[in-house]
């Protein structure tokens, strides 16, 4: 019985020693992998935090720059706005133009139809000219019966044309960088609208603007003198189907 008890006890001790030896001499790869993964996660977290900090700083810098340039644009003329006028205008026009018409509205005194047609040269050398397409009618149909019409639908084409007239006058020769920019802006709008509703390839686009002044209120229709319609035909402009 003693011998058996010693054998059992010795067996247990031998098993314990074997387990201890395995734990002492087993390769530390598992612990090393966990440590490497932990370091990798920590490094990734630091990189992500730095990236977010850079993005936040860039957004703040852009916002501050935008506010400063728009402020110089709407502020009274001063030495700083005069010195940096090209940079201010390049940033503000045409997307961030500011005016005071919200407080002193200047409604249109004329109805305008802005029409466009395109020209495409076929493979056999023949030239195909499309029919006139009324760009302004598309905006009018989108605004009509719309409780909340978008600012773009109401003013994009209208403001592009009125600004074009302000910069070009009665002719079509651009005499300033802003006039060149507005001409490109107007033809890109017309080109994109034409592609959206008609599609098809074309290399040139032409605009025709018909302006009918609105008679003064309170005048009887029978007593109103006939109002002439201004019909302005612009030259052909070379474009791609998406402008430029």
C-alpha positions in Angstrom: 0.0 0.0 0.0 2.8 2.3 0.8 4.5 1.5 -2.5 1.3 2.1 -4.4 0.6 5.4 -2.7 4.2 6.5 -3.4 3.7 5.5 -7.0 0.5 7.5 -7.3 2.1 10.5 -5.6 5.2 10.2 -7.7 3.0 10.0 -10.8 1.2 13.2 -9.9 4.5 14.9 -9.2 6.0 13.8 -12.5 2.9 15.1 -14.4 3.2 18.4 -12.6 6.9 18.7 -13.4 6.3 17.8 -17.0 3.6 20.6 -17.3 5.9 23.1 -15.6 8.8 22.2 -17.9 6.5 22.6 -21.0 5.4 26.0 -19.7 8.9 27.1 -19.0 10.5 26.0 -22.2 7.5 26.7 -24.7 8.3 29.3 -27.4 6.9 32.8 -26.5 5.4 33.4 -30.0 1.9 33.7 -28.7 2.7 36.4 -26.2 4.9 38.2 -28.8 2.1 38.2 -31.3 -0.2 39.8 -28.8 2.4 42.4 -28.0 3.0 43.2 -31.7 -0.7 43.5 -32.4 -1.1 45.8 -29.4 1.7 48.0 -30.7 0.2 48.0 -34.2 -3.2 49.1 -32.9 -1.6 51.8 -30.8 0.4 53.0 -33.9 -2.8 53.0 -36.0 -4.7 54.9 -33.4 -2.0 57.6 -33.3 -2.0 57.9 -37.1 -5.8 58.1 -37.2 -5.7 60.8 -34.6 -3.1 62.8 -36.5 -5.0 62.5 -39.7 -8.2 63.7 -38.1 -6.3 66.6 -36.6 -4.9 67.6 -40.0 -8.4 67.4 -41.6 -9.9 69.6 -38.8 -7.1 72.1 -39.2 -7.6 72.2 -43.0 -11.4 72.7 -42.6 -10.9 75.5 -40.1 -8.3 77.2 -42.3 -10.6 77.0 -45.4 -13.5 78.3 -43.4 -11.5 81.3 -42.0 -10.1 82.0 -45.5 -13.6 81.9 -47.0 -15.0 84.3 -44.3 -12.1 86.7 -44.7 -12.4 86.8 -48.6 -16.2 87.3 -48.5 -15.8 90.0 -45.9 -13.4 91.9 -48.1 -15.8 91.5 -51.0 -18.8 93.0 -49.2 -16.9 95.5 -47.1 -16.5 99.1 -48.3 -13.4 99.7 -50.5 -10.3 99.8 -48.5 -6.5 99.4 -49.2 -6.6 95.7 -48.4 -9.5 94.9 -50.6 -8.0 96.9 -53.4 -4.6 95.3 -53.1 -6.1 91.7 -53.1 -9.0 92.4 -55.5 -7.9 89.7 -58.1 -7.6 87.0 -55.4 -10.9 88.0 -53.8 -12.8 88.1 -57.1 -11.3 84.7 -58.2 -12.6 83.1 -55.0 -16.0 84.8 -54.8 -17.2 84.7 -58.4 -19.3 83.0 -59.6 -20.3 80.7 -56.8 -20.1 83.0 -53.7 -21.3 86.3 -55.1 -22.8 88.5 -52.4 -25.3 91.3 -52.8 -27.9 93.2 -50.8 -31.0 92.3 -52.9 -32.5 90.3 -50.0 -33.1 93.6 -48.2 -33.6 95.8 -51.4 -35.1 93.4 -53.9 -34.7 94.3 -57.6 -37.3 92.2 -59.4 -36.9 91.5 -63.1 -38.5 94.2 -65.4 -38.5 91.9 -68.4 -39.4 88.4 -69.4 -36.5 86.5 -71.0 -36.4 83.4 -73.1 -32.9 81.9 -73.3 -32.8 79.4 -76.2 -29.9 77.2 -77.3 -29.1 75.1 -80.4 -26.1 73.0 -81.2 -24.0 72.0 -84.2 -22.4 68.7 -84.9 -20.2 67.6 -87.8 -21.1 64.1 -89.1 -18.5 61.6 -90.3 -19.3 62.4 -93.9 -18.5 66.1 -93.3 -22.1 67.3 -93.3 -23.1 69.7 -90.5 -26.2 69.0 -88.5 -27.8 72.0 -86.6 -30.4 71.1 -83.9 -33.7 73.0 -83.3 -33.8 75.7 -80.7 -34.3 74.5 -77.1 -35.8 76.9 -74.5 -33.6 76.7 -71.4 -35.6 79.3 -69.5 -38.8 77.3 -70.0 -37.3 74.3 -68.1 -36.7 76.6 -65.1 -40.1 78.1 -65.3 -41.8 74.7 -65.3 -39.7 73.6 -62.4 -40.7 76.7 -60.3 -44.3 76.6 -61.2 -46.5 74.9 -58.6 -43.4 74.2 -56.5 -43.9 75.5 -52.9 -40.1 75.5 -52.2 -38.3 76.0 -55.5 -34.5 75.9 -55.3 -32.3 78.9 -55.5 -30.5 77.3 -58.4 -33.6 76.7 -60.4 -34.8 80.3 -59.9 -31.5 82.2 -60.4 -28.7 80.2 -62.0 -29.5 80.9 -65.6 -31.0 84.3 -65.0 -28.1 85.6 -63.0 -25.6 84.1 -65.5 -27.2 86.0 -68.3 -27.7 89.4 -66.5 -24.0 89.3 -65.4 -22.9 88.4 -68.9 -24.8 91.5 -70.2 -23.3 93.7 -67.4 -19.8 92.7 -68.4 -20.1 92.6 -72.2 -22.7 95.3 -72.8 -24.2 95.2 -76.3 -21.3 93.2 -77.8 -19.8 89.8 -77.2 -16.2 90.7 -76.8 -14.8 89.9 -73.4 -12.7 92.8 -72.1 -11.7 91.4 -68.7 -10.8 88.1 -67.1 -14.2 88.1 -65.3 -16.0 88.6 -68.6 -14.1 85.6 -70.0 -15.1 83.6 -66.9 -18.7 84.5 -67.1 -18.9 83.7 -70.8 -17.5 80.2 -70.1 -19.9 79.9 -67.1 -22.9 80.7 -69.3 -22.0 78.4 -72.1 -21.3 75.6 -69.7 -24.7 76.0 -68.2 -26.3 75.9 -71.6 -24.2 72.9 -72.7 -25.0 70.9 -69.6 -28.7 71.7 -69.9 -28.8 70.6 -73.5 -27.0 67.3 -72.8 -29.4 66.6 -69.9 -32.5 67.0 -72.1 -31.3 66.1 -75.6 -28.0 64.3 -75.4 -26.1 63.5 -78.5 -22.7 64.8 -79.6 -22.0 68.4 -80.6 -19.0 70.6 -81.0 -20.6 74.1 -81.0 -23.4 75.8 -79.2 -25.3 79.1 -79.8 -27.5 81.1 -77.6 -30.4 83.4 -78.5 -32.0 85.6 -75.9 -35.4 87.2 -76.5 -36.3 90.0 -74.0 -39.8 91.3 -73.6 -40.0 94.3 -71.2 -42.8 94.2 -68.7 -45.2 97.1 -68.9 -45.7 99.4 -65.9 -48.6 98.4 -63.6 -51.8 100.3 -63.7 -51.8 100.9 -67.4 -54.8 99.5 -69.3 -53.9 96.9 -71.9 -55.6 98.8 -74.7 -53.7 102.0 -73.9 -50.3 100.3 -73.6 -47.9 101.1 -76.5 -46.4 98.1 -78.3 -43.2 97.0 -76.6 -40.4 95.9 -78.9 -38.9 92.5 -78.3 -35.1 92.5 -78.1 -33.8 89.5 -80.0 -30.1 89.0 -79.3 -28.2 86.2 -81.1 -24.8 85.3 -79.7 -22.0 83.8 -81.7 -21.2 80.1 -82.0 -19.1 78.9 -79.1 -16.9 75.8 -79.3 -17.7 73.4 -76.4 -17.6 69.8 -75.4 -20.9 68.1 -74.5 -20.1 69.0 -70.9 -18.8 72.5 -71.4 -15.4 74.0 -71.3 
